[in-house]
Amino acid sequence: MQRSLSWVALAALAALCGLPARLPPGIQYGAAVAAESPVWDDAAASFSPPADSAALDEMLRDSSGQRQHWTSVPNLVVLTSVMDYHAGESSEYAATSELVNAEDTEGLVADLTLALRLLTNNRFEQFATIQYQTVPAGSSVTVVRPKQIVVGRYQGVRRLAQTIGFGGRKARRDGAIIGAAILLDNDFDRTSGTRRLLRTHELGHALGFNHVKSRLSIMNPRIGPEVTALDRQIMMLAFQRPGSSPTE
């Protein structure tokens, strides 16, 4: 199957107004003020889609109208080094000398694991594997990796991109997601009491969800709401039955 080299990504929750920084080629960016499975068969649905079809399309279809999905349970890679964010088109980032402490790392994994279950309607109960990577200070690593969601804290996201996080994914032309990354602003993720919502929102992007602007949603481009009843309906539809692909 031919693969697209472009990322399909969405900025998470903006902390300040401003223009987006440049991202790797093909990334679609949205900013706002803060605070292997069979193809999905619509005929097999056991319940009616939510009445709010606009919100459903916003969450499940990207700007080209495509639904994107994982074909298998993703692996999680946690960068235990704080990375240095840069405004540019490279998907490689250098590590700083700062490390994320063990308590924060455990909390991040716990939040993402709970979010994985919630966002997939318990279809994915655990990540396939969880790996931890410490990058030597000054060394660079890519966040575009096959079958993995790479998550880490980055210095300078808020200052350079006027946002508090990014969630992105790379997909084949048929919509199958082949890799994803979550970039969290170091200061916000380290200190904010609402960081769990940021992490959940960003994982939503990594799993195939997009921003919702028409209704209150965990996928609003603004920090605040928990997962809503409408979100649950859409997630149930996207991850309805064993063997179904999330958004195909």
C-alpha positions as CSV (number, residue, x, y, z in Angstrom):
1,M,0.0,0.0,0.0
2,Q,1.4,3.4,-1.0
3,R,2.1,5.6,1.9
4,S,1.8,9.4,2.2
5,L,4.8,11.1,3.5
6,S,2.8,14.0,4.9
7,W,1.9,14.4,8.6
8,V,-1.7,15.0,9.5
9,A,-1.4,16.8,12.8
10,L,-3.4,19.3,14.9
11,A,-2.1,21.7,17.4
12,A,-3.7,21.0,20.8
13,L,-4.6,23.8,23.0
14,A,-3.2,27.3,22.6
15,A,-2.1,29.2,25.6
16,L,-1.7,32.5,23.8
17,C,-3.0,34.1,20.6
18,G,-0.5,34.2,17.8
19,L,0.7,32.6,14.5
20,P,1.7,29.0,14.5
21,A,5.4,28.0,14.1
22,R,6.4,26.1,11.1
23,L,6.0,22.3,11.5
24,P,7.2,19.3,9.4
25,P,5.9,19.4,5.9
26,G,2.2,18.6,5.6
27,I,1.3,19.2,9.2
28,Q,-2.1,21.0,9.6
29,Y,-2.0,23.3,12.5
30,G,-4.8,24.8,14.5
31,A,-4.4,27.2,17.4
32,A,-6.8,28.9,19.8
33,V,-6.8,30.7,23.0
34,A,-6.4,28.5,26.1
35,A,-7.3,27.6,28.8
36,E,-4.5,-4.7,11.8
37,S,-8.2,-4.7,11.6
38,P,-11.0,-5.2,9.0
39,V,-12.3,-2.1,7.3
40,W,-15.2,-0.5,9.2
41,D,-18.6,-1.6,8.0
42,D,-21.3,0.9,8.6
43,A,-23.9,-1.7,7.9
44,A,-22.7,-3.6,11.0
45,A,-23.4,-0.7,13.4
46,S,-25.7,-1.7,16.2
47,F,-26.8,1.8,17.2
48,S,-27.6,5.0,15.4
49,P,-24.9,7.7,15.0
50,P,-25.2,10.8,17.2
51,A,-27.8,13.3,16.1
52,D,-25.1,15.9,15.9
53,S,-23.6,14.9,12.6
54,A,-21.6,18.1,12.3
55,A,-19.7,17.3,15.5
56,L,-19.2,13.7,14.4
57,D,-17.7,14.8,11.1
58,E,-15.5,17.4,12.8
59,M,-14.1,14.8,15.1
60,L,-13.7,11.9,12.7
61,R,-12.9,13.5,9.4
62,D,-9.8,15.6,8.6
63,S,-9.8,18.6,6.3
64,S,-9.8,16.4,3.2
65,G,-12.7,14.4,4.5
66,Q,-10.7,11.3,5.4
67,R,-11.1,9.2,8.5
68,Q,-7.8,7.9,9.9
69,H,-7.2,4.9,12.2
70,W,-4.7,2.6,13.8
71,T,-4.6,-0.9,12.3
72,S,-3.1,-2.3,15.6
73,V,-2.7,-1.2,19.2
74,P,0.0,1.5,19.2
75,N,3.2,1.3,21.2
76,L,4.0,4.2,23.6
77,V,7.5,5.7,23.8
78,V,8.1,8.2,26.7
79,L,11.0,10.6,26.4
80,T,12.4,11.0,29.9
81,S,14.6,13.8,28.7
82,V,13.1,17.3,28.3
83,M,13.5,18.1,24.6
84,D,14.3,21.5,23.0
85,Y,11.5,22.6,20.7
86,H,12.4,24.4,17.5
87,A,10.3,26.3,15.0
88,G,11.2,24.5,11.8
89,E,10.3,21.7,9.5
90,S,12.6,19.0,11.0
91,S,11.0,16.2,13.0
92,E,14.2,15.8,15.0
93,Y,14.6,17.4,18.3
94,A,17.6,17.7,20.6
95,A,17.6,16.8,24.3
96,T,18.3,19.3,27.0
97,S,20.2,18.3,30.2
98,E,16.9,18.3,32.2
99,L,15.2,15.0,33.0
100,V,11.6,14.3,33.8
101,N,11.4,12.9,37.4
102,A,10.1,9.4,38.0
103,E,6.9,10.5,39.6
104,D,6.0,12.8,36.7
105,T,6.8,10.0,34.2
106,E,4.6,7.5,36.0
107,G,1.8,10.1,36.2
108,L,2.1,10.8,32.4
109,V,1.9,7.1,31.6
110,A,-1.1,6.6,34.0
111,D,-3.0,9.5,32.5
112,L,-2.3,8.4,28.9
113,T,-3.3,4.8,29.7
114,L,-6.6,5.9,31.2
115,A,-7.2,8.2,28.3
116,L,-6.5,5.4,25.8
117,R,-9.3,3.3,27.3
118,L,-11.7,6.3,27.5
119,L,-11.0,7.5,24.0
120,T,-11.3,4.1,22.4
121,N,-14.4,3.0,24.2
122,N,-12.2,0.3,26.0
123,R,-11.2,-1.1,22.6
124,F,-7.6,-0.5,23.5
125,E,-7.1,-1.3,27.2
126,Q,-3.3,-0.9,27.2
127,F,-0.6,0.3,24.9
128,A,1.0,-2.6,23.1
129,T,4.3,-1.8,24.9
130,I,5.6,1.1,27.0
131,Q,9.2,2.1,26.5
132,Y,11.2,4.9,28.2
133,Q,14.0,6.7,26.4
134,T,16.6,9.0,27.9
135,V,18.4,11.0,25.2
136,P,21.9,12.3,26.0
137,A,22.0,16.1,26.3
138,G,22.6,17.6,22.9
139,S,21.7,14.5,21.0
140,S,18.8,14.5,18.6
141,V,16.0,12.0,18.0
142,T,13.1,11.8,15.5
143,V,9.6,11.7,16.8
144,V,8.3,10.1,13.6
145,R,8.5,6.4,14.3
146,P,6.6,3.4,12.9
147,K,3.8,1.9,15.1
148,Q,4.7,4.3,18.0
149,I,3.2,7.3,19.7
150,V,6.2,9.3,21.0
151,V,5.4,11.6,23.9
152,G,7.6,14.1,25.6
153,R,8.0,17.5,27.3
154,Y,9.6,20.3,25.3
155,Q,11.1,23.6,26.3
156,G,9.9,26.6,24.3
157,V,6.6,25.3,22.8
158,R,4.6,28.1,24.5
159,R,7.2,30.8,23.7
160,L,7.9,29.9,20.1
161,A,4.5,28.4,18.9
162,Q,2.1,30.2,21.2
163,T,0.5,26.9,22.2
164,I,0.8,24.5,25.1
165,G,0.9,21.3,23.1
166,F,0.8,19.5,19.7
167,G,-0.7,16.2,18.8
168,G,0.0,14.7,15.4
169,R,-0.1,11.6,13.3
170,K,1.3,10.3,10.1
171,A,-1.0,8.2,7.9
172,R,-1.0,6.2,4.7
173,R,-3.1,7.2,1.8
174,D,-5.8,4.6,2.9
175,G,-6.1,6.4,6.3
176,A,-4.1,3.9,8.3
177,I,-2.1,5.7,11.0
178,I,1.6,4.6,10.9
179,G,3.0,6.8,13.7
180,A,2.1,9.7,16.0
181,A,3.7,12.2,18.4
182,I,2.7,14.3,21.3
183,L,4.7,17.4,22.2
184,L,3.8,19.0,25.6
185,D,5.0,22.4,26.7
186,N,7.4,21.6,29.6
187,D,6.3,24.3,32.0
188,F,2.6,23.8,31.5
189,D,2.8,20.0,31.7
190,R,5.0,20.1,34.8
191,T,2.9,22.6,36.8
192,S,-0.7,22.9,35.5
193,G,-3.6,21.3,37.3
194,T,-5.3,20.8,34.0
195,R,-2.5,18.8,32.3
196,R,-4.5,15.6,32.3
197,L,-7.0,17.3,30.0
198,L,-4.2,18.4,27.7
199,R,-2.7,14.9,27.6
200,T,-6.1,13.4,26.9
201,H,-6.8,15.9,24.1
202,E,-3.4,15.3,22.5
203,L,-3.8,11.6,22.6
204,G,-7.1,12.1,20.9
205,H,-5.3,13.7,17.9
206,A,-2.7,10.8,17.9
207,L,-5.5,8.3,17.8
208,G,-7.3,9.9,14.8
209,F,-9.6,12.6,16.3
210,N,-9.7,16.2,15.1
211,H,-10.8,19.5,16.6
212,V,-14.5,20.0,17.3
213,K,-15.7,23.6,17.3
214,S,-19.5,23.2,17.0
215,R,-20.2,21.6,20.4
216,L,-18.6,21.3,23.8
217,S,-16.0,18.5,23.5
218,I,-12.7,17.2,24.9
219,M,-11.5,17.9,21.4
220,N,-12.4,21.6,21.5
221,P,-9.3,23.7,20.6
222,R,-9.6,25.3,24.1
223,I,-8.7,23.8,27.4
224,G,-11.5,23.1,29.9
225,P,-14.1,20.4,29.1
226,E,-14.0,16.8,30.2
227,V,-15.2,14.1,27.9
228,T,-18.8,14.8,27.2
229,A,-21.8,12.6,26.5
230,L,-21.6,13.4,22.8
231,D,-17.9,12.6,22.8
232,R,-18.7,9.2,24.3
233,Q,-21.3,8.5,21.5
234,I,-18.8,9.4,18.8
235,M,-16.0,7.3,20.4
236,M,-18.4,4.4,20.8
237,L,-19.1,4.6,17.1
238,A,-15.5,5.0,16.1
239,F,-14.4,2.0,18.3
240,Q,-17.6,0.1,18.3
241,R,-16.7,-3.5,18.0
242,P,-13.7,-5.8,18.3
243,G,-11.9,-6.0,14.9
244,S,-13.3,-2.6,13.7
245,S,-10.8,0.1,12.8
246,P,-11.2,3.2,14.9
247,T,-12.2,5.7,12.2
248,E,-12.6,3.8,8.9
